[in-house]
């Protein structure tokens, strides 16, 4: 089982600006994505449904290692 970590940006900015976001949701998206794509600058994007947040799609961005979570948010414009 992977041991996930959270970037300083995640801990200091994301959780402050979006206190409703739960780390468990982000891990669930990473482990059960409906879509994954490589992003520029050595990052990865994962999309997944968060049932606890009214079944909305969240995008979770990780660093290149896919273990350090960097930026999660609800993605209103998601298209498969």
Buried (B, 14 or more C-beta within 10 A) or exposed (E): EEEBBBBEEBEEEBBEEEEEBBBEBBBBBBEEBEEBEEEEEEBBBBBBBBEEBEEEBBBBBBBEEBEBBBBBBBBEEBEE
